[in-house]
Amino acid sequence: MKTLSAQPLDLDLPACQLGEGIHWDPSTMSLWWLDIAGKRIHRYDTEIAEHRSWTVSKEVSFVFPNDDRTCSSD
């Protein structure tokens, strides 16, 4: 059996009004989450230590990457 280990990260990321919907994408080593009330989608790429976020027009309750590298949400 393979044993995985995790190390906590101390990151200076923007605060969310209502942070929810966390999703780990192992294919890109990225962490996705939402600011539902703030209407933003966030992504943190652990391989290059980069945070990106996108503003959306409505409150989104989940997000996940598709195989073709696009993103689905609702």
trRosetta pair geometry for C-beta under 8 A, 3 or more apart (Angstrom, degrees):
i j d omega theta_ij theta_ji phi_ij phi_ji
9 46 7.7 -128 -69 -119 151 102
11 44 7.1 0 -154 -137 171 148
11 51 7.4 126 175 -55 132 129
13 42 7.5 74 -173 -167 126 145
13 44 7.1 -58 -96 -79 136 129
13 51 5.7 172 -116 -111 95 159
14 42 7.9 -155 55 -103 101 133
14 51 7.9 164 5 144 88 146
14 53 7.2 -53 37 -21 133 157
16 19 3.5 111 67 -60 151 93
16 33 7.6 -89 -61 126 156 117
16 34 7.9 102 -146 118 143 41
16 35 3.8 -150 -142 -106 100 100
16 37 7.9 119 165 48 81 91
16 38 6.0 -130 -153 11 68 136
16 40 7.6 -140 -120 61 92 114
16 42 7.7 -97 -79 -17 119 142
17 35 5.7 87 32 -176 78 104
17 36 7.6 -110 83 65 94 62
17 37 3.8 -98 106 80 125 117
17 38 4.3 147 13 -44 111 95
18 35 6.3 113 60 -165 57 58
18 36 4.4 -53 93 51 116 97
18 37 4.1 93 9 -2 114 105
18 38 7.1 178 31 -4 72 82
19 33 5.9 21 -167 154 94 128
19 34 7.0 153 -149 83 48 50
19 35 5.8 -28 -87 -96 63 66
19 36 7.9 -178 -91 2 12 81
20 33 7.1 160 81 -169 24 90
20 34 5.4 -30 69 67 72 101
20 36 5.4 10 30 -28 120 117
20 61 7.3 -33 103 -152 132 58
21 32 7.6 -53 125 121 92 91
21 33 5.9 141 81 -149 73 56
21 34 4.2 28 49 13 128 115
21 36 7.5 119 -5 -61 119 99
21 60 7.6 -70 14 121 170 88
21 61 6.4 156 -72 162 132 42
21 62 4.7 -171 -137 -110 124 54
21 63 6.2 85 144 18 134 78
22 31 6.8 -18 -161 -173 93 96
22 32 7.1 147 -156 85 43 57
22 33 4.6 -11 -97 -94 66 101
23 31 7.5 152 79 -160 46 51
23 32 4.4 -15 61 62 96 106
23 33 7.2 172 18 -73 68 53
23 62 7.7 87 -45 -166 129 84
23 63 6.6 -140 18 83 139 70
23 64 5.4 -137 -167 -100 166 78
24 30 7.7 162 -155 88 49 43
24 31 5.7 -23 -103 -105 67 71
24 32 7.8 -166 -75 22 21 76
25 28 4.9 9 112 41 119 96
25 29 7.4 -53 90 7 75 12
25 30 4.7 -3 54 61 111 88
25 31 7.6 -163 19 -78 78 24
25 32 6.4 58 -19 -13 109 110
25 64 7.8 146 -82 -158 104 69
25 65 5.2 38 -111 22 145 130
26 29 6.9 24 -155 -77 37 50
27 65 7.7 -130 58 91 117 138
28 45 6.8 -69 150 -123 101 93
28 47 7.8 -111 168 5 59 125
28 65 7.0 53 8 17 134 174
29 45 6.8 69 93 -163 84 64
29 46 4.7 -101 150 55 101 103
29 47 4.8 93 78 -37 137 100
30 43 5.5 2 177 -172 124 98
30 44 6.4 163 -158 81 71 44
30 45 4.8 -29 -101 -99 98 60
30 46 6.8 -165 -92 3 38 79
30 65 7.8 76 70 -30 128 143
31 43 7.2 155 81 -155 48 50
31 44 4.7 -7 57 56 98 98
31 46 7.0 72 -10 -40 96 102
32 41 7.2 -16 -164 -177 98 92
32 42 6.9 150 -157 87 49 60
32 43 5.3 -15 -101 -101 73 77
32 63 5.5 -122 158 94 132 110
32 64 7.1 163 70 -104 156 41
32 65 7.2 179 -44 -30 148 92
33 42 5.1 -15 65 64 77 108
34 40 7.2 156 -160 86 56 54
34 41 5.9 -29 -107 -109 74 59
34 42 7.0 -176 -89 19 22 85
34 60 5.4 -135 -138 90 137 99
34 61 7.2 175 81 -145 169 14
34 62 7.2 -113 -22 -103 143 21
34 63 6.0 141 -65 0 108 114
35 38 3.6 -18 134 51 124 115
35 39 7.1 -38 96 28 89 21
35 40 4.3 18 46 52 113 96
35 42 6.8 73 -17 -23 93 113
35 53 8.0 18 9 -152 119 132
36 39 7.7 15 170 -69 27 43
36 59 5.1 42 -180 -164 79 98
36 60 6.6 -137 -118 64 65 52
36 61 6.4 36 -114 -96 118 55
37 59 6.8 3 -91 -116 32 113
39 55 6.1 42 118 -161 94 72
39 56 5.1 -133 178 65 84 75
39 57 7.1 -34 -171 171 133 2
39 58 6.7 176 -126 100 112 11
39 59 6.1 -85 -87 -86 81 50
39 60 7.2 103 -138 2 56 89
40 53 5.0 13 177 177 117 118
40 54 6.6 154 -157 76 68 40
40 55 5.7 -37 -99 -98 78 52
40 56 6.9 171 -97 10 24 84
41 53 6.5 165 83 -155 47 65
41 54 4.8 -8 54 55 99 96
41 56 6.1 70 -19 -31 99 119
41 60 6.5 -12 -70 64 96 155
41 63 5.4 101 -132 -73 119 167
41 71 7.2 109 164 154 161 155
41 73 6.7 -98 -86 -84 135 150
42 51 6.8 -18 -166 -166 98 96
42 52 7.4 158 -154 87 51 47
42 53 4.6 -21 -100 -100 69 96
43 51 7.2 158 85 -153 50 50
43 52 5.1 -9 60 60 98 91
43 53 7.3 174 20 -82 66 48
44 50 7.3 173 -152 88 52 42
44 51 5.0 -18 -102 -99 81 77
45 48 5.1 8 111 44 121 90
45 49 7.3 -64 89 -6 75 11
45 50 4.7 4 47 55 109 89
45 51 7.9 -159 19 -73 71 31
45 52 7.7 33 -11 3 103 102
46 49 7.0 24 -154 -77 33 53
56 60 5.4 38 74 -30 161 123
56 73 7.2 -90 -111 100 159 158
60 63 6.2 38 149 -54 133 101
60 73 4.7 -16 -153 170 129 127
60 74 6.7 124 -151 85 75 21
61 74 6.0 -35 49 98 92 75
62 73 6.5 -179 91 -144 51 63
62 74 5.9 6 50 49 88 85
63 71 6.0 2 -170 -180 103 111
63 72 7.0 163 -150 86 54 48
63 73 4.3 -13 -99 -96 81 98
64 71 7.4 165 84 -154 28 69
64 72 5.8 -15 61 60 76 93
64 73 7.9 156 16 -80 55 57
65 69 6.7 -17 -170 -134 111 35
65 70 7.5 150 -156 83 65 32
65 71 5.7 -46 -104 -101 56 71
65 72 7.9 136 -130 17 10 76
66 69 7.0 -53 74 22 76 15
66 70 4.8 -3 41 64 123 79
66 71 6.8 -154 0 -86 88 18
66 72 5.8 88 -52 -20 104 103
